Amino acid sequence: MATEEKDILRGGQFLVKETNCEDVFTPEDFSEEQTMMKESVMEFNDREIIPHKARFEAKDYALTEDVMRKAGDMGFLSVAVPEAYGGMGMGFVSTVLTCDYISSGTGSFSTAFGAHTGIGTMPITLYGTEEQKQKYVPKLASGEWFGAYCLTEPGAGSDANSGKTTATLSEDGKTYKINGQKMWISNAGFCKLMIVFARIENDKNITGFIVEFDKENPNGITLGEEEHKLGIRASSTRQVFFNDTIVPVDSMLAGRGEGFKIAMNALNVGRIKLAAACLDSQRRILSTAVNYANERKQFKTPISDFGAIKVKLAEMATNAYAGESATYRAAKNIEDRIALREAAGNTHQEAELKGVEEYAIECSILKVAVSEDVQHAADEGIQIFGGMGFSEETPMESAWRDARIARIYEGTNEINRMLSVGMLVKKAMKGHVDLLGPAQKVQEELMGIPSFDTPDFSELFSEEKVMINKLKKTFLMVAGGAVQKFGPDLDKHQQLLIAAADILIEIYMAESAILRTEKNAKRFGEDSQSVQIAMSKLYLYHAVDIIEEKGKESIISFAEGDEQRMMLMGLKRFTKYQNYPDIVDLRNEIAEKVKAENKYCF
Ligand SMILES: Cc1cc2nc3c(=O)[nH]c(=O)nc-3n(C[C@H](O)[C@H](O)[C@H](O)COP(=O)(O)OP(=O)(O)OC[C@H]3O[C@@H](n4cnc5c(N)ncnc54)[C@H](O)[C@@H]3O)c2cc1C
């Protein structure tokens, strides 16, 4: 049955609309086809990547290229590519799950994979002309050619539209000449195609070009040496220099000055895929850590029996679970919106573009949350391994180094935090998400007398859902107050934006975990989900804490006197449990399950 418009939340609407658990997609909903894909990718990871970990760490760039080619042979590079261009044309959920399960062996491969399939290929499938797609996409989908994405320059990182690379039209109007320097280009060492962003004359915005790169006939393109990096050591990262590189005019991607839009939209897709790429790493880190903790004895006791280690196991499992819940929830929203737009007559290309753009807020939220969770997991993984964790001989050390980049590329986490709130405020201004109405209601509630009724919280998650609702009110109170105070100058108040983003992120992650568990409890029985229930409650508990802290910091910074007092009272009310969960018990339950299974098992 076709999904109806009314059934699908718009991007950002999770904040003001209640979602029924039946309406979220969870990893337990994978179809047979998706499950087969997942197993095939896991098997590939186990066979082609994991056993060669040492070679990746020793900067064996040729191995990365070789495994990429094998991934191409298996069809993994073409999951998201429409069948008309030699791809499998699978849905967005399948694209995301491929990124998830192919990425845990080493960050080197996952970066090469992400750069090629995401930012290296997607700009052409999303913005290319029919001729461009026919010419290039089949080669990229099969792995005959690899793609790279050249946006960053020495002077233009986060401020991506400020690049100095130029494209100059020839006198006969047939070609452009590209000159400039790009930096930190993933896959540069073995790519045959580059998406290059350059400025034409004094245009406000940059323009995208498809540039072929043949080492035998380099057309003015030279590469810097491989960068020596903290992590992802066998991912090829080089500077790329363009010296009078001539490209035909029809290599322009979309229109003149459209490059910034292309760059941003490619990054939206890249962000949710990057979040996915940090999921299986977390599962693997936890499984490896619990395995070690069960074996390692100190004081004649397996260290996994110590409360101090159980905390780590429980928190690692909980974050991974919440990350999975939120990533697949958003992935399916995107897939459904694409289907909806196609049903309404959009081409697949338009539908995909708009579908992903719609959920840009969620993509930023996921990128930040999951990249920080994997870093935390790797850090705790090292701690569980003790001194051995610090050794190159154990996998924790490289996992920690590899995880670090995820907070930097695809837009730094600072930029993504500010973007998530900025985009939401913009959507509200355009009337796409009604924040004003709900924010006014919160204002009225703040001035009213609170109810002293004792609610019945006997049903599963009834209190947690009330808490989520109250956390949403906290966001509306804080962000609404800040918008009122600073108006269009809000973007100058970065600390406030970042605090608001943290509130937004915690709401989305906590709600996603709860909805997933509630859905599964309803269909598989509550008993079967007791540990997942514990994880959902534990995640929420931390979310409430973070939100209280960030809310307080924000209110104090922009409100004064009576207004400040009223908001702080509201904050107290919105972050107060009727019955506090015993988080020590919750952690013990989660840790015991992980210990017994000797792996991440959810
Ligand atoms: C291993 C690796 C691979 C990469 N691969 C690619 C690739 O394939 N293609 C490509 O084009 N690029 C790539 N990049 C570049 C990457 O996207 C940039 O490094 C990133 O966007 C940040 O830019 P920057 O390094 O210039 O840092 P800067 O922009 O200089 O940022 C430095 C710090 O300042 C903060 N900051 C910057 N602006 C603001 C602001 N307005 N407000 C608040 N804080 C701000 C940032 O958050 C960061 O903490 C790669 C980078 C690395 C390290």
The ligand as a Tripos MOL2 file, in Angstrom:
@<TRIPOS>MOLECULE
LIG
   53    58     1     0     0
SMALL
NO_CHARGES

@<TRIPOS>ATOM
      1 C1         41.0780   12.4380    6.4890 C.3       1 LIG1
      2 C2         40.2710   13.5100    5.8510 C.ar      1 LIG1
      3 C3         39.5580   13.2450    4.6940 C.ar      1 LIG1
      4 C4         38.8400   14.2560    4.0590 C.ar      1 LIG1
      5 N1         38.2190   13.9990    2.8600 N.ar      1 LIG1
      6 C5         37.7230   15.0380    2.1430 C.ar      1 LIG1
      7 C6         37.2650   14.8400    0.7940 C.ar      1 LIG1
      8 O1         37.2670   13.7210    0.2750 O.2       1 LIG1
      9 N2         36.8430   15.9260    0.0980 N.ar      1 LIG1
     10 C7         36.8130   17.1810    0.6370 C.ar      1 LIG1
     11 O2         36.4190   18.1100   -0.0550 O.2       1 LIG1
     12 N3         37.2170   17.3970    1.9160 N.ar      1 LIG1
     13 C8         37.6830   16.3660    2.6680 C.ar      1 LIG1
     14 N4         38.1250   16.5710    3.9560 N.ar      1 LIG1
     15 C9         38.0860   17.9110    4.5070 C.3       1 LIG1
     16 C10        37.0840   18.0620    5.6340 C.3       1 LIG1
     17 O3         35.7920   18.0460    5.1300 O.3       1 LIG1
     18 C11        37.4640   19.3510    6.3700 C.3       1 LIG1
     19 O4         38.6650   19.0800    7.0760 O.3       1 LIG1
     20 C12        36.3760   19.8290    7.2930 C.3       1 LIG1
     21 O5         35.2670   20.2740    6.5650 O.3       1 LIG1
     22 C13        36.8590   20.9570    8.1950 C.3       1 LIG1
     23 O6         37.5280   21.9500    7.4880 O.3       1 LIG1
     24 P1         38.9820   22.4380    7.9690 P.3       1 LIG1
     25 O7         39.8210   21.2510    8.1490 O.co2     1 LIG1
     26 O8         39.4460   23.4820    7.0650 O.co2     1 LIG1
     27 O9         38.7150   23.0360    9.4030 O.3       1 LIG1
     28 P2         38.2030   24.5340    9.7470 P.3       1 LIG1
     29 O10        37.0340   24.8860    8.8940 O.co2     1 LIG1
     30 O11        39.3890   25.4290    9.7230 O.co2     1 LIG1
     31 O12        37.7160   24.3160   11.2140 O.3       1 LIG1
     32 C14        38.5950   24.2910   12.3400 C.3       1 LIG1
     33 C15        37.7480   24.3440   13.6050 C.3       1 LIG1
     34 O13        36.9760   25.5590   13.6360 O.3       1 LIG1
     35 C16        35.6010   25.2650   13.7240 C.3       1 LIG1
     36 N5         34.8590   26.2240   12.9100 N.ar      1 LIG1
     37 C17        35.0530   26.5470   11.6030 C.ar      1 LIG1
     38 N6         34.1430   27.4360   11.1980 N.ar      1 LIG1
     39 C18        33.3440   27.6970   12.2520 C.ar      1 LIG1
     40 C19        32.2110   28.5190   12.4660 C.ar      1 LIG1
     41 N7         31.6530   29.2480   11.4980 N.pl3     1 LIG1
     42 N8         31.6630   28.5310   13.6750 N.ar      1 LIG1
     43 C20        32.1540   27.7650   14.6660 C.ar      1 LIG1
     44 N9         33.2100   26.9470   14.5440 N.ar      1 LIG1
     45 C21        33.8000   26.9130   13.3370 C.ar      1 LIG1
     46 C22        35.4460   23.8440   13.2090 C.3       1 LIG1
     47 O14        34.3060   23.2050   13.7150 O.3       1 LIG1
     48 C23        36.7430   23.1980   13.6990 C.3       1 LIG1
     49 O15        36.5870   22.7890   15.0140 O.3       1 LIG1
     50 C24        38.8060   15.5530    4.6260 C.ar      1 LIG1
     51 C25        39.4980   15.8080    5.8140 C.ar      1 LIG1
     52 C26        40.2390   14.8220    6.4080 C.ar      1 LIG1
     53 C27        41.0140   15.1570    7.6490 C.3       1 LIG1
@<TRIPOS>BOND
     1     1     2 1
     2     2     3 ar
     3     2    52 ar
     4     3     4 ar
     5     4     5 ar
     6     4    50 ar
     7     5     6 ar
     8     6     7 ar
     9     6    13 1
    10     7     8 2
    11     7     9 ar
    12     9    10 ar
    13    10    11 2
    14    10    12 ar
    15    12    13 ar
    16    13    14 ar
    17    14    15 1
    18    14    50 ar
    19    15    16 1
    20    16    17 1
    21    16    18 1
    22    18    19 1
    23    18    20 1
    24    20    21 1
    25    20    22 1
    26    22    23 1
    27    23    24 1
    28    24    25 2
    29    24    26 1
    30    24    27 1
    31    27    28 1
    32    28    29 2
    33    28    30 1
    34    28    31 1
    35    31    32 1
    36    32    33 1
    37    33    34 1
    38    33    48 1
    39    34    35 1
    40    35    36 1
    41    35    46 1
    42    36    37 ar
    43    36    45 ar
    44    37    38 ar
    45    38    39 ar
    46    39    40 ar
    47    39    45 ar
    48    40    41 1
    49    40    42 ar
    50    42    43 ar
    51    43    44 ar
    52    44    45 ar
    53    46    47 1
    54    46    48 1
    55    48    49 1
    56    50    51 ar
    57    51    52 ar
    58    52    53 1
@<TRIPOS>SUBSTRUCTURE
     1 LIG1         1 GROUP 0 **** ****
